[in-house]
């Protein structure tokens, strides 16, 4: 076991001396960034004078540049299999020599791997030439200087806080908090126009089709919310426009289809304007929580364990306890097949609607 591997369960490992620059690898999707955000906050609190450089993607730079938060700068990682490109897609196995040389010139004192079990990411992090490396290690992965065992079934927020604790950075928060700018709000306002009643974002997409609640259920839910007096905005990327169009076509009430019409900053502004966000387990629902908007999220039980919100006062999680693939019967827990069928279809409209209506009620005023 690596140095300090039990630190999160006991005392944090010692803080490193003379840390001027920290590299953190997290080069994947929006939800992935936000579940790792509390670990970034912990590193920032433990090393307030150090520059924290996120090794991420171009969209990270778009979102984080100039935005208050734990990250000072984003260095965009070129296509590397298992690092900045999923390991089931073709990409170079190693970063270009020029990129490695540029990172080594940064002279990182600490390089932190918040990027999975380490089969691909640990060699990448070791190549940076940092004085100390720390991160996760699955069976068969290369060790880092300080590492903690990677097991798939663990809440993601706690997983990355364990890594931060390896280098003397105890938790300071359990929930990402993303600052909202005036530019974010202005872009959202231009897209929305005039509103009637509370604004509810409905997000029918998710990268994995197994995490998608059926479009007809979203349509029924959205119709009921409009009947309750809400304005519904359908959100999604340009690639998810077919999903938002399907929901809109099944609705009997009007909705604003904003799929593909907002930058990531505009999405921040939109979610900040919302009284509620409803959707699947995917990045924009994590982002809604990060700007302080209540959420209702349709979860498959396994995903709820790994990526569910910490609290329930402002976030509700109707859950599908599906244990076998509806098509072939293979174990869902073992991830034994890749059939692209909803694993959350067992969640009913009434359950989602009841949670949404509950969160849309104003909080009671307490008179002392």
N, C-alpha and C positions, 0 to 999 in steps of 0.2 A: 504494500500500500504506500502511496506517495506521502510526502511530508504533509502533515496537517489534514489528512483525508477524513478524519472524524471531527474536524473543527466545528462544523455547523451544529452537531449534536452536543458539543461541549463548549470549550472556549475557542475563540477565533485564533488562528495562527498569527504569529507576530507580523506587524506591519513592516514593510521593507524600508530601508533607509535610502535617502537620496534618489527618490523616484522623480524624474523630471518629465518623462514622456511614457505614456501607456498606450499600447495598441490593443484593441478588442476586436476579435473576429466575430461578426454576425452578419453574414452576407446573404440573407434570404428574404422572406416575405414580411408584410406589415405586421401580422399577428405575432410572428417570430420575434420581431424587434420589441414589441410591446411587452411580451412576457419576460424578456430579458432586461427591460428598462429598470426594474428595481435593483438588479445587480449593478447596472451602470450608475444608478444613484448611490449605491453603497461604495463603489470605487471612487466616485467623485467626493463623497464625504470623507473617506479615509485619506485621500490624496488631493486635497483642495488646491495645491499649488501646481500639480502636474497637468500637462496637456493630455487630454484623453482623445485619441484618434480612433474613430470607428472604421474598421476595414469592412466596407459594405458595397452597396450597389449605387447606381446613378440616382435612383429614386430616394435613397437615404440622403444623399447630398441635397436634393431638391427640398425634402421635408425639413432637414435639420439645420441647414446653413442659415445663420442669423436668428435662429429660434432659441430662446433661453432653455437650458436643460443641461444634462450631464455631459453631452458630447461637444467638444470644441471644434472638431474638424472631421470630415469624412474623406478617406482615401478609397477611391473606387477600385475594386478588385477586378482584374480582367477575367475572362471566362476560364474557369478551372473546374474540372469534374469533381463533384462532391463538395465543392466549396462555394463557388458563386454560380454554379450550374448543377441541377440535381444529378445524382450519381447514376440515374437511369437514362441520361441524355448524353449524346456525344460532345466531348469537349477535351481540350488538352489535359493531361494528367498532372502537369506541373505548371506553375506560373512562368511567364516569360522571364528570362534572365534580367532584362532591364528593370522589370518591376521588382524583382528580388533585390537587385542592387540599390534601387531607390529606397526601398524599405530599410535596408541595412544602413544606408546613410542617415536615416532618422535616429539611429542609435537608441532604440527603445530600451528603457530600463526594465519594463515589464510587458509581456505579451500574454493576453488572456483569451482562451478559446472558449467561447460560448456558442458552440456550433456543432453539437451532437457528440457522438461516441468517439470521434477522433481518428477513425480509419483513414479519412482523407485530410481532415483538418489539422491533426497534430503534426504531420510532416510539414504542412504549410506553415504552421506557427513556428515550428523549430527552425525553419529556413530564414525567419526574419532576423535572427541573430540577437535576440533580446537577452539581457543579462539574466532574467528569470522568466520562465514560462509556467503557466498554470492553466488547468482546464479539466475536461472530462476524459475518461478513458474506458472504453468498452473492451471486452475480451479480445485480445489479438491486436489492439491498437498500440502504436508507439507511446511510450511514457513521456510525460512532460516533467519538469522539475518538481512541480506540485500538482497532484491530480486527485480526483475523486471518482469513484466507480460510477459508470453510466449504466442505469437500468431504465428501460423504456417507460415502465409504469411508475411515474412520479410527477407530481405537479410541476409544470415547467418553471413557474416563478421560483419555487423552492430549489429546483435543480440548479439554477444559475446563481442564486444566493449562496448555495454551498460553495460554488467555485469562487465567488468573491471573498468568502470567509477564509479560503485557503491563503489569501495574501493580506490578511488583517483588515478586511473590509466587512464589518458586521452589517446586518440589515438596518436600513433607516425607513423603509416603506415597503409595502406589499403590492401597491397599485401604481402603475404608470400614470404620470400626470403630464400631459402635453399642453404647452402654452399656446393660446389662441391669439393671433395677431389681428390688427385692424384690416390688413390686406386679405386675410382669410375670410373675415366676416363680410367684407365688401364684395368679394367674388361670389360668395353664397347669396348675398342679397340680390345681386344682379341676376342670378339664375332663377331665384325664387319669385321675385316680384311680390305683389300684395298677398297677404295670408289671411285665412279665416280660421279662427280657432287655433288650438295647439298644433304644432308641426310634428309629424311622426315620420321618421325615415324607415322605409321597408326595404331590406336588402335580401333579395332572393338567391343571390349567387354564393358560391364557395368553390375553391379550387378543386376540391375532391367531390365528385358528384354524390358520393355516399353521404355527405354531410348536408345535402340540400333537401329542405322541406319541399313538398310538391308545389308547383306554381298555382294550381287551383286552390290550395289551402291559403296561400298568401293572398290570393284575390279575394276570397271570402272574408279573411281577416281584415284586409284593407277596406273593403266595402263597409264592414261593421264599424270600423273606426271613423270613416267619413260620415256615416249615419249618426255617430256620436258627436259630430261637430268638428272633427280633426281635418287638417289638410295633410294628405299623404304624399310624400316624395319618394319615388322609387330610385334607388341608388345602385350603382355598379360601374364597372369599367366599360370601355368601349367593347371589349370582347364579351361582356355579359349583357349586351343590349338585347340579344335574342331572349334572354330570360326575363328582363324587365318588360319587353314587348309582350311576351306570353302572359305575364301577370296582368298587364294593362288590358289586354284583349279579353281576358276572362272576367274583368271587373265590370260592375254595373254602375259604378260611381266614378267621378273624375279623379285622376292622380297626376302629379307632375313627374314625368319620366326624365330623370337627370343622368341616366347612365352615359358615361363617356363625355359629359359636358363640364366636368369639374377637374381642376388640378388636384393634387393631393392636399394642397393648402386650402383650396376651396371646399374639399370634403371635410377638413377640420372645421372650417367656418360653418358649414351646413349642420354638422352634428352638434356643434355648440349651440346653434339656434333651435335645435329640436327639444321637445319635451320628452321624447321617447325614441329609441331605435329598436326595431324588431328585425330579426333575421336569423341566419345560420351561424355556426361557429366558424367565423372567418375574420380577417383583419379589420374591416370597418366596424364590426361590433366591439372588438377590443379598443379601437380608436374612440368609439363613442364613450366607453367607460373612462378612457384616459382624459377626455375633455369634461367629464363629470355628468354625462347624460345617462339617465336610467336605461336599462336594456332588458329585453326579453329575447332569449336565445334558445333555439331548438338544438338540443344536444343529443348525440349518441353517448351512451354511458361511459365508454372508454375515453372519448374526447373530453367529457366533463371532468374526469379524474385528472387528465393531463393539463387541460387548458381552460377550465371553468373559472369564473370570477371568485374572488376570495369571500366576499360578503353576499348577503341576500336582501339587505334593506332596500337597495336601489337596483338590484340585478336579479332577475328571475330566470330559472333554467329548467323549463319543461324537458323531460328526459325520456328517450326511447331506450328500453332495456333489451334491445335486439342482440341476441347472442350468436345467431347463425345467419349467413347470407340468405336473403329471401329467394335467390335464384338457385343456388347449388347446395345450400345447407352447410357449407364450410364454416368453421369457427370464425366468428368475427373477432374474437379476442386474439386469436393467433394470426390475424391478418392473412389468412390462407388463400384468398382469391382477390381478384381485382374487378369483379363485376360492378359496373357503374349504375347501381340501383340505390335508391334512397334507403339508408339505414335509420332514418328518423321519421318515416311516414306514419309510424304508430302514434305519434303525438297528434292529438285532435285539435281542431280549430277552437273549440270551446275552452280548452285548457290554455292555449296561447292567448286567446281574447280575454279571459278572466285575469290573467297576469298583467296584460297590457292595461286594462281598465283600472286595475288596482294601483298601478304605478302612475297613471294619469290623474288620479285623485289628488287634490291638494293636500299637503301635509297639514295635520291639525295644528291649530295655534294653541300653545300651552300658556295659560294665564297663571302667573305666580302670585 
